[in-house]
Amino acid sequence: YHCSCQDGFTGKICETNLCDPSPCKNGGTCVPETGDYSCNCLGGFEGKNCSIDLCDPNPCENGGTCNHASGGYQCKCADGFVGDFCQTGTHQILTITICVTLTHVKNGGTCNHASGGYQCNCADGFVGDNCQTNLCYPSPCENGGTCVPKTEDYSCNCVDGFVGRNCSTDLCTPNPCQHNGTCVPQAGNYSCLCADGVVGQNCEMDLCDPSPCENSGTCVRKPDGKYSCDCQPAYTGTLCENG
């Protein structure tokens, strides 16, 4: 013989009730089916036997509390946070709004979200809460220097003969060249054009002082850092040394 069992019963003589004891966990209700069963789970649980707790582990961020609800779960957020998973701080919503609506960021600055508000990333050469200050206007560079914008800063390209943060130092004033030498400005430096018979970086050496000429010869200063000796009669030699 063969027994045709009612829903939820199995066995040779239908002796096994699949819903007694109930296999459904976490308050689920056992529903008899042909040769089987199913579980109607309470909100926040799922799985064949309602064994999966959607709140374990807690999917809610930033200290949010997970509550079982019909069809799944719901996050109750801590103060200052919103979103399905409490993932968004209310200050972020504020800064998003600020940066979307902000129109007073100047000079090519970019608005970025920041804790408690917004922050502007300014283009080179600009500073200030809203990038309103142009470090190169008016130019801080003196003596014809050119202002070069940099990240939150500037530098000065100085004309020849001037140095310093703002090109304020004139290397030729006062004149470093001695013995009436002429100071010639150069890039970040200077050179000296010395008078006849004078040599040295700063024209500090007068080749005729003291005179190298012997026997009362006269030292004559010449161009290109040279000199010669005019000898008294009866004396000869480069230094009038022969008599």
Buried (B, 14 or more C-beta within 10 A) or exposed (E): EEEEBEEBBBEEEEEEBBBEEBBBBBBBEBBBEEEEBBBEBBBBBBBBBBBBBBBEEBBBBBEBEBEBBEEEBBBEBEEEBBBEBBBBBEBBEBBEEBBEEBEEBBBEBEBEBBEEEBBBBBBBBBBBBBBBBBBBEEBBBBBEBEBBBEEEEBBBEBBBBBBBBBBBBBBBEEBBBBBEBEBBBEEEEBBBEBBBBBBBEBBBBBBBEEBBBBBEBEBBBEEEBEBBBEBBEEBEBEBBBEE
